[in-house]
Amino acid sequence: MFCRVRVLMKSAKLEWALDQLPAALRLLEDGVKAFPDFAKLWMMRGQILESLGRDSEAKEVYGQGVKQCPLAVPLWRLLARLEERTGLQIRARSVLEKARLRNPQTPELWLEAIRVESRAGLGDIAAGLMARALQECPSSGILWAEAIFLADRTRRKTTSVDALKKCEHDAHVLLAVSKLFWAERKLQKTRDWFNRTLKMEPDLGDAWAYFLKFEQQHGTEEQQQQVVQRCVAAEPRHGPEWCRVSKDIHNWRLKTEQILRLTAKQLAVPV
């Protein structure tokens, strides 16, 4: 069964990459009927509908998907992001609350909820959610990394110390500390912490992209090229910013260096 669904998914992805969207949607419609508990089929179908501007249909697909696959965290996040993008923050909040009930102690869902409030300019609510999130997931690196920059500037250093105590060997926390030194313009410390991050987790594409962005701003041509060469050798696959570029269907032919440069270009400089 797994082989059959993988073949179907790859066929749909090929049609999608070739911009044959009606054919891809037909394959995925058949796929979710035959394999309703395979979350990626629901995700792909909803994402294609979104790309066509058919948001109401995409919401319906995601909604059906989370009923069939309630433990599929990425599917819940897609639904919440679509609700938020279409101006329905209350519904996005509700989706994420339901998701957390079905998936307790899931840092990714807490992080999504915190960012919904932050993007809406509701810093106090975001901070309150972060406090609850760290109570439920006290050793989550992605939450502690977010907490560093969610804190007031006067408390960022203290928060980073707390984060390192809880998650000393977490690459997301190390990356956040690197970005904190960058924001403070402590350039050599920034470079040292980027290297420390990548020694810990060379598969984290976000760290490579931020490191390149830093060297483009403060380093030499040689230092930039060293980052590129090391990244190409590491062939990273993970990180939300990295995957936003690498998994974009329009970028399916890009090599590691191209993904790195495009990801770095889209990153904001820490402040």
C-alpha positions in Angstrom: 0.0 0.0 0.0 2.8 2.4 0.9 4.5 1.8 -2.4 1.3 2.5 -4.3 0.6 5.8 -2.5 4.2 6.9 -3.0 3.9 6.3 -6.7 0.7 8.2 -6.9 2.1 11.1 -4.9 5.2 11.3 -7.1 3.0 11.3 -10.2 0.9 14.1 -8.9 4.0 16.1 -7.9 5.4 15.7 -11.4 2.2 17.0 -13.0 2.3 19.9 -10.5 5.9 20.7 -11.4 5.1 20.6 -15.1 2.2 23.0 -14.4 -0.4 20.5 -15.3 -2.6 21.4 -12.4 -5.9 19.8 -13.5 -4.2 16.5 -13.9 -2.4 16.8 -10.6 -5.7 17.6 -8.9 -7.4 14.6 -10.5 -4.7 12.3 -9.2 -4.9 13.7 -5.7 -8.7 13.5 -5.6 -8.4 9.8 -6.5 -5.6 9.5 -4.0 -7.4 10.9 -1.0 -10.4 8.6 -1.8 -8.1 5.5 -1.9 -5.7 6.5 0.9 -7.6 9.0 3.1 -5.2 8.6 6.0 -2.2 9.7 4.0 -1.8 13.4 5.0 0.6 14.5 2.3 -2.1 13.9 -0.4 -4.5 16.2 1.4 -1.7 18.8 1.8 -0.7 18.8 -1.8 -4.3 19.0 -3.0 -4.9 22.0 -0.7 -1.7 23.7 -1.7 -2.5 23.4 -5.5 -6.0 24.8 -4.8 -4.4 27.7 -2.9 -2.1 28.4 -5.8 -5.1 28.7 -8.1 -6.8 31.2 -5.7 -9.5 28.7 -4.8 -9.2 29.3 -1.1 -12.6 28.2 0.0 -12.0 24.8 -1.7 -8.6 24.6 -0.1 -10.0 25.2 3.4 -12.5 22.4 2.8 -9.8 20.0 1.7 -7.6 20.9 4.7 -10.6 20.5 7.0 -11.4 17.1 5.6 -7.8 16.2 5.9 -7.4 17.0 9.6 -10.5 14.9 10.3 -8.9 11.9 8.5 -5.4 12.6 9.8 -5.8 14.4 13.2 -2.1 13.7 14.1 -0.8 15.4 11.0 0.7 18.6 12.4 1.7 20.2 9.1 -1.9 19.8 7.8 -3.2 21.7 10.8 -0.7 24.4 10.3 -1.6 24.8 6.6 -5.3 25.2 7.6 -4.4 27.8 10.3 -2.2 29.7 7.9 -4.9 29.8 5.2 -7.4 31.1 7.7 -5.0 33.8 8.9 -4.0 34.8 5.3 -7.7 35.3 4.4 -8.1 37.6 7.4 -9.8 35.2 9.8 -7.4 35.3 12.7 -10.1 34.1 15.2 -10.6 31.0 13.1 -6.8 30.5 12.8 -6.6 30.6 16.6 -9.5 28.2 16.9 -7.9 25.7 14.5 -4.6 25.7 16.4 -6.4 25.3 19.8 -8.2 22.2 18.3 -4.9 21.0 16.9 -3.2 21.2 20.3 -6.0 19.3 22.0 -5.5 16.5 19.5 -1.7 16.8 19.7 -0.6 17.8 23.2 3.0 18.7 23.9 3.6 19.6 20.3 6.0 22.6 20.1 5.3 23.2 16.4 1.7 24.0 17.1 2.5 26.3 20.1 5.0 28.1 17.9 2.4 28.6 15.1 -0.1 30.0 17.6 2.5 32.4 19.1 3.4 33.7 15.6 -0.2 34.2 14.7 -0.5 36.6 17.6 2.9 38.2 16.9 2.0 38.9 13.3 -1.2 40.5 14.5 0.8 42.9 16.8 -0.6 41.2 19.9 2.7 40.9 21.8 1.2 40.4 25.2 -1.0 37.5 24.0 2.0 36.0 22.3 4.1 36.3 25.4 1.3 34.6 27.5 1.1 31.8 25.0 4.9 31.4 25.1 4.8 31.0 28.9 2.2 28.3 28.6 4.1 26.6 25.8 7.3 26.4 27.8 5.4 25.0 30.7 4.1 22.2 28.5 7.2 21.8 26.4 10.1 23.0 28.7 12.9 21.4 26.6 11.7 22.6 23.2 14.6 24.2 21.3 12.3 25.9 18.7 10.2 27.5 21.5 13.2 28.7 23.4 14.8 30.1 20.2 11.6 32.0 19.5 11.4 33.2 23.1 14.8 35.0 22.8 13.6 37.4 20.2 10.1 37.6 21.6 11.5 39.1 24.8 12.1 42.8 25.3 15.6 43.8 24.2 16.7 44.3 27.8 15.7 40.7 28.6 17.1 38.9 25.5 20.4 38.1 27.0 18.9 36.6 30.1 16.4 34.6 28.0 19.3 33.3 25.9 21.1 32.1 29.0 17.9 30.3 30.2 17.5 28.8 26.7 21.1 27.5 26.7 20.6 25.9 30.2 17.5 24.1 29.0 18.7 23.2 25.4 22.5 23.5 25.4 22.8 21.2 22.4 19.9 22.3 20.4 20.8 23.8 17.0 17.8 26.1 16.9 18.8 27.7 20.2 22.4 28.0 19.0 21.2 29.7 15.8 19.1 32.1 17.8 22.1 33.0 20.0 24.2 33.6 16.8 21.5 36.0 15.5 21.4 37.7 18.9 25.2 38.5 18.7 24.6 39.6 15.1 21.9 42.1 16.2 24.4 43.4 18.8 27.1 43.7 16.1 29.5 41.4 18.0 30.8 40.1 14.7 33.5 37.5 15.8 31.1 36.0 18.4 28.5 35.8 15.7 30.8 33.9 13.4 31.9 31.6 16.2 28.4 30.7 17.2 27.3 30.1 13.6 30.2 27.6 13.3 29.2 26.1 16.6 25.6 25.7 15.4 26.7 24.1 12.1 29.1 21.7 13.9 26.1 20.6 16.0 23.6 20.3 13.1 25.0 20.6 9.5 21.6 19.5 8.1 19.9 22.8 9.3 19.6 24.8 6.1 18.4 27.9 7.9 21.7 28.2 9.8 23.7 28.0 6.5 21.4 30.7 4.9 21.7 33.0 7.9 25.5 32.5 8.0 25.8 33.4 4.3 23.6 36.5 4.9 25.9 37.5 7.7 29.0 37.1 5.6 27.4 39.0 2.7 26.9 41.9 5.1 30.1 41.7 7.2 32.5 39.2 5.6 34.9 39.0 2.6 34.2 37.4 -0.7 36.4 34.5 0.4 34.4 34.0 3.7 31.2 34.0 1.7 32.5 31.4 -0.7 33.7 29.2 2.2 30.1 29.2 3.6 28.8 28.2 0.2 31.3 25.4 -0.3 30.7 24.0 3.1 26.9 24.1 2.7 27.1 22.4 -0.7 29.2 19.6 0.9 26.7 19.3 3.8 23.6 19.1 1.5 21.2 20.4 4.2 17.5 19.4 4.0 15.8 21.0 7.0 14.8 24.3 8.5 11.5 26.2 7.9 13.1 29.0 5.8 15.2 26.5 3.8 12.2 24.2 3.1 10.0 27.2 2.1 12.4 27.6 -0.8 13.5 24.0 -1.5 10.0 22.6 -1.4 8.4 25.3 -3.5 7.3 23.4 -6.6 8.7 26.1 -8.8 12.2 25.5 -7.4 12.3 21.7 -8.0 15.3 21.9 -10.3 17.5 24.1 -8.0 20.8 22.8 -6.7 22.0 23.3 -3.1 23.9 26.5 -3.8 20.9 28.1 -5.6 18.6 27.2 -2.7 21.1 28.6 -0.2 21.5 31.9 -2.0 17.7 32.3 -2.6 17.0 31.5 1.0 19.6 33.9 2.3 18.2 36.6 0.0 14.7 36.3 1.6 15.9 36.4 5.2 15.6 39.5 7.3 18.7 40.8 9.2 18.2 40.3 13.0 17.5 43.5 14.9 
